[in-house]
């Protein structure tokens, strides 16, 4: 039995519902659901066997884990967004959804490319909007459903960090992937096939996971949950763009955000 960790966000519960409930062929699993930053930290400890992981966190865990192609999050127009209470220059205290998230790395990338100075304060992703509204932070980086809810709270968009990446790199933005611990890499082919089958099942039977998605997104408006699924579950969830992931690593190495490594990124 393998322990499979993923987030409570609608895109993950939608995509992995079939695997969790034995609706597609796959290995026996137990599940662990949590916030993406918590999953990143769990992977750092080596406790995670198969886990969703931010690409930014994986930069420093490449020797411990290998990525699989199915089950990831990537695409165009899926990146984190930088918001504030009113239109203003980017800077000051910026709330980020955890130091190990791809969102945090993209903010640093934006700062280095534009010469923008700021300090960051890390907090749970679902606390950022309120922190900005209270004035605890001058700006905030939103992920997940924040992309769909910030305007309803009177917040304004300063910069789409995903679009900033896409304009410079001319490729889809890889946000996260499913990683398997390297001591279990002989299980990678089997698990990758099960992930792909689960995503395919989700596309073929979109209503099957409705209750499971709702169970883990109790405070989210159903319309927002569906928009979340529609945006983040796409062809790249079926198979990551390997060249985009490799480009992500090249940029991180060039900017000194991680150490160069010859260890293969993907499980073969």
C-alpha positions in Angstrom: 0.0 0.0 0.0 1.3 3.5 -0.9 0.4 6.7 0.9 -0.8 9.2 -1.7 -1.0 12.9 -0.6 -2.7 15.6 -2.4 -4.5 18.9 -1.7 -8.1 19.5 -0.7 -8.6 21.8 -3.7 -11.3 20.9 -6.2 -8.9 20.2 -9.0 -7.2 17.5 -7.0 -10.3 15.9 -5.5 -11.9 15.9 -9.0 -8.9 14.5 -10.7 -8.1 11.8 -8.2 -11.6 10.7 -7.1 -11.6 7.7 -9.3 -8.2 6.4 -8.1 -9.1 7.0 -4.4 -12.4 5.1 -4.8 -11.1 2.2 -6.8 -12.9 3.1 -10.0 -9.8 2.6 -12.2 -6.9 0.1 -12.0 -4.2 1.0 -9.7 -2.2 0.2 -6.6 -3.7 0.0 -3.1 -3.4 3.4 -1.5 -4.1 5.4 1.7 -4.7 9.1 1.4 -3.4 12.2 3.1 -5.1 15.5 2.2 -3.7 18.9 3.2 -2.8 22.4 2.1 -0.1 22.5 -0.6 2.4 24.2 1.6 1.9 21.5 4.3 2.4 18.9 1.6 5.7 20.5 0.6 7.0 20.5 4.1 5.9 16.9 4.6 7.9 16.0 1.5 10.9 17.8 2.9 10.8 15.5 5.9 10.8 12.4 3.6 7.5 11.2 5.2 5.6 11.5 1.9 5.7 8.5 -0.4 3.7 9.8 -3.4 2.7 13.4 -3.1 1.5 16.5 -4.9 4.3 19.0 -4.7 5.0 22.6 -5.8 7.6 22.7 -8.5 9.4 25.3 -6.4 9.6 22.9 -3.5 10.8 20.1 -5.8 13.8 22.2 -6.8 15.4 21.3 -3.5 14.1 17.7 -3.3 15.2 16.4 -6.7 17.6 13.9 -5.1 14.8 12.4 -2.9 11.9 12.4 -5.4 11.1 11.9 -9.1 8.2 13.5 -10.9 5.5 11.6 -12.7 3.8 13.0 -15.8 0.2 12.7 -14.9 -1.7 14.5 -12.1 0.2 17.8 -12.3 -1.0 21.4 -12.6 0.2 23.5 -15.4 -1.1 25.6 -18.3 -1.7 29.1 -19.7 -3.6 31.5 -17.5 -3.3 29.4 -14.4 -0.7 31.4 -12.5 -0.9 33.2 -9.2 -2.0 36.8 -9.1 -0.7 39.8 -7.2 -3.5 41.9 -5.6 -3.9 44.9 -3.3 -6.8 47.0 -1.8 -6.2 49.8 -4.3 -4.1 50.3 -7.4 -0.6 50.9 -6.3 3.0 50.0 -7.1 4.1 46.5 -6.2 6.1 46.6 -3.0 6.0 46.8 0.8 4.9 43.7 2.7 3.6 41.0 0.4 1.6 38.0 1.8 2.6 34.8 0.1 1.0 31.3 0.4 4.0 29.7 1.9 7.8 30.0 1.3 8.1 26.8 -0.7 5.2 27.4 -3.1 5.7 28.1 -6.8 3.8 31.3 -6.2 6.5 32.5 -3.9 9.2 31.6 -6.5 7.3 33.4 -9.3 7.1 36.5 -7.1 10.9 36.4 -6.6 11.3 35.9 -10.4 9.1 39.0 -11.0 11.1 41.0 -8.5 14.4 40.1 -10.1 13.2 40.7 -13.6 11.7 44.2 -12.8 14.0 45.3 -10.0 11.1 45.5 -7.6 11.9 45.5 -3.8 9.6 44.0 -1.2 9.5 41.8 1.9 7.3 38.7 2.2 5.2 37.3 5.0 4.0 33.7 4.6 0.6 32.5 5.6 -2.1 30.0 4.5 -3.4 30.7 1.1 -7.0 31.3 2.3 -5.9 33.9 4.8 -4.3 36.3 2.3 -7.3 38.2 1.0 -8.4 39.1 4.5 -4.8 40.0 5.6 -4.7 42.5 2.7 -8.1 43.9 3.5 -7.1 44.4 7.1 -3.9 46.1 6.1 -1.7 43.4 7.6 0.0 43.2 4.2 0.3 45.8 1.4 -0.2 43.2 -1.4 -0.9 39.6 -1.6 -0.2 36.7 -3.9 -3.4 34.6 -4.5 -3.6 31.0 -5.7 -6.5 28.5 -6.1 -9.9 30.0 -5.8 -8.5 33.5 -4.9 -8.3 34.1 -8.7 -12.1 34.0 -8.8 -13.0 35.7 -5.6 -10.7 38.7 -5.1 -12.9 41.2 -7.1 -16.0 40.3 -5.0 -14.0 41.4 -1.9 -13.1 44.8 -3.5 -9.5 43.9 -4.2 -7.7 44.9 -7.4 -5.2 43.1 -9.7 -1.7 44.5 -9.8 0.0 41.7 -11.8 -0.8 38.3 -13.1 2.4 36.5 -12.3 1.6 33.6 -14.6 1.2 35.9 -17.6 4.5 37.6 -16.7 6.1 34.2 -16.9 4.4 33.2 -20.1 5.4 36.5 -21.8 9.0 35.9 -21.1 9.3 32.2 -21.4 6.7 31.5 -24.2 5.6 28.2 -22.6 3.0 27.0 -20.2 3.6 27.6 -16.5 4.2 24.4 -14.5 2.8 24.9 -11.0 2.9 21.4 -9.3 3.4 17.8 -10.0 3.0 14.4 -8.4 6.3 13.1 -7.0 7.3 9.6 -5.9 10.1 8.9 -3.4 13.1 7.5 -5.3 13.3 4.4 -3.1 9.9 3.5 -4.5 10.6 4.4 -8.1 10.0 0.9 -9.3 6.3 1.7 -8.6 6.3 4.8 -10.7 5.1 3.4 -14.0 2.2 1.7 -12.3 1.2 4.8 -10.3 1.6 7.1 -13.2 -0.8 5.0 -15.3 -3.3 5.0 -12.5 -3.1 8.8 -12.2 -3.7 9.1 -15.9 -6.6 6.7 -15.8 -8.1 8.7 -12.9 -7.9 12.0 -14.8 -9.4 10.4 -17.9 -12.2 9.0 -15.8 -12.9 12.4 -14.3 -13.2 13.9 -17.8 -15.5 11.1 -18.9 -17.6 11.2 -15.8 -17.5 14.8 -14.4 -20.5 14.3 -12.1 -19.1 11.2 -10.3 -16.8 13.2 -8.0 -19.3 15.9 -7.1 -19.9 14.8 -3.5 -16.2 14.1 -2.9 -15.3 17.6 -4.2 -18.0 19.2 -2.1 -16.9 17.3 1.0 -13.4 18.9 0.9 -14.5 22.3 -0.4 -17.3 22.9 2.1 -16.8 26.7 2.3 -16.4 27.2 -1.4 -19.2 28.4 -3.6 -20.1 25.5 -6.0 -19.7 27.8 -9.0 -16.3 28.8 -7.9 -15.3 25.2 -7.3 -16.4 24.4 -10.9 -14.4 27.3 -12.3 -11.5 26.0 -10.3 -11.8 22.6 -11.9 -12.3 23.9 -15.4 -9.2 26.0 -15.2 -6.7 23.8 -13.4 -7.7 20.3 -14.7 -6.6 20.2 -18.4 -4.5 18.4 -20.9 -1.4 19.1 -18.8 -3.1 17.2 -15.9 -3.1 14.2 -18.2 0.6 14.7 -19.1 2.9 17.5 -18.1 4.8 19.4 -20.7 8.3 18.1 -19.9 10.1 20.9 -21.8 8.2 23.5 -19.8 9.3 21.8 -16.5 12.9 21.6 -17.7 12.8 25.3 -18.7 11.5 26.1 -15.2 14.5 24.4 -13.7 16.9 26.1 -16.0 15.5 29.5 -15.0 15.7 28.7 -11.3 19.3 27.6 -11.7 20.2 30.7 -13.7 18.7 32.9 -11.0 20.4 31.1 -8.2 17.2 29.8 -6.8 18.4 26.2 -6.7 21.7 24.3 -7.1 22.4 22.6 -10.5 21.7 18.9 -10.5 22.3 16.1 -13.0 19.7 13.9 -11.3 16.8 13.1 -13.8 13.7 15.1 -13.0 11.2 12.5 -14.3 10.8 8.8 -13.3 11.5 6.8 -16.5 
